[in-house]
Amino acid sequence: MRKLIILLAALAATGGAWAEGDSEGKAILDFAVPPNELYPARLVGLDGKNIDMGAMRTSYWVEPGEHQITVTALIDDSMQVGTIDIQKKTDPGTVTITVEAGKRYMIAAQATDKKGDWQPVIWKEEVVK
């Protein structure tokens, strides 16, 4: 039982609900903790469909090509960036991205003005090994 729990936790942490080989030719949308100047985000929609990633999952496998993603910023009242006061501006943001097979796209929320508005951004792109 303990081994099963550890295995499930490992799958959830890596976003790996896929069997070996299923990920071949796919891209990864990754919502792990971003650098300090950005805010964490969570995928809530993909190509017009609602997505429930769960609390522990940080990545999501997708087919290569163009995708419309909807994310929500994980911002609380205590977060501030310089003079920008973010006050729960967590309405979902939607953006269209084009992804390539074999790549990981690190996605976060970036403040766009001093009112606390934000937008989804890809802050890092890397080849999956």
MORA-V336986 format. One record per residue. N is the residue number from 0. PHI is phi in radians with two decimals (NA if undefined). OMEGA is omega in whole degrees, -180 to 180 (none if undefined). NEAR is the number of other C-alpha atoms within 8 Angstrom. Layout:
n: [N;N]
phi: [PHI;PHI]
omega: [OMEGA;OMEGA]
near: [NEAR;NEAR]
//
This chain:
n: [0;1;2;3;4;5;6;7;8;9;10;11;12;13;14;15;16;17;18;19;20;21;22;23;24;25;26;27;28;29;30;31;32;33;34;35;36;37;38;39;40;41;42;43;44;45;46;47;48;49;50;51;52;53;54;55;56;57;58;59;60;61;62;63;64;65;66;67;68;69;70;71;72;73;74;75;76;77;78;79;80;81;82;83;84;85;86;87;88;89;90;91;92;93;94;95;96;97;98;99;100;101;102;103;104;105;106;107;108;109;110;111;112;113;114;115;116;117;118;119;120;121;122;123;124;125;126;127;128]
phi: [NA;-1.08;-1.11;-1.12;-1.10;-1.12;-1.10;-1.12;-1.14;-1.12;-1.10;-1.15;-1.14;-1.63;1.32;-1.63;-1.54;-1.76;-1.30;-0.98;1.68;-1.18;-1.46;-1.05;1.39;-1.91;-2.01;-2.10;-1.66;-2.03;-2.03;-1.17;-1.04;-1.50;-1.10;-0.99;-1.37;-2.08;-1.95;-1.07;-2.39;-2.37;-1.24;-2.15;-2.70;-2.43;0.91;1.46;-1.90;-1.17;-2.15;-2.01;-1.39;1.42;-1.26;-1.65;-1.40;-2.04;-2.39;-2.51;-1.40;-2.38;-1.25;-1.09;2.19;-1.54;-2.38;-1.68;-1.96;-2.08;-2.20;-2.05;-1.43;-1.67;-2.09;-2.03;-1.06;-1.44;-1.43;-2.44;-2.12;0.96;-1.65;-1.53;-1.79;-1.49;-2.06;0.95;-1.44;-1.93;-1.01;-1.03;-1.97;-2.09;-2.56;-1.76;-2.24;-1.98;-2.01;-1.92;-1.05;1.39;-2.12;-1.95;-1.99;-1.49;-2.09;-2.56;-1.93;-2.14;-1.14;-1.94;-2.78;-1.37;-1.44;1.75;-1.22;-2.55;-2.53;-1.23;-2.40;-1.63;-1.66;-2.77;-2.29;-2.52;-1.39;-1.42;-1.77]
omega: [-180;179;179;179;179;179;179;178;178;178;-180;-179;-179;-177;-171;173;-178;174;179;-179;179;-177;-179;179;-178;174;-180;169;-172;-177;178;-176;-179;175;-174;-177;179;179;175;178;180;177;178;179;178;178;176;179;177;179;174;-177;-176;-175;-174;-175;-178;-179;-174;180;177;174;176;178;-178;179;172;180;175;-180;172;179;178;-175;175;-175;-175;-176;176;175;-178;-179;179;179;-180;-178;177;175;-173;175;-178;176;-178;179;176;179;175;-177;179;177;176;179;176;-180;-180;-172;180;176;-180;177;-178;178;-177;178;-180;176;-177;176;175;178;170;-175;178;178;-179;177;179;-179;none]
near: [4;5;6;7;8;8;8;8;8;8;10;12;10;9;11;10;6;6;7;5;5;6;10;6;8;13;16;12;12;11;14;9;6;12;6;5;6;10;14;13;13;11;13;13;12;12;7;7;6;7;8;6;10;5;4;7;10;13;12;10;10;8;9;11;7;8;10;12;14;12;13;13;14;9;12;8;7;4;9;8;8;5;6;10;11;14;9;7;10;8;6;9;10;9;8;8;8;8;12;9;9;12;13;12;14;13;15;16;14;11;10;8;8;9;7;12;10;11;9;13;8;9;9;7;9;7;7;6;3]
//
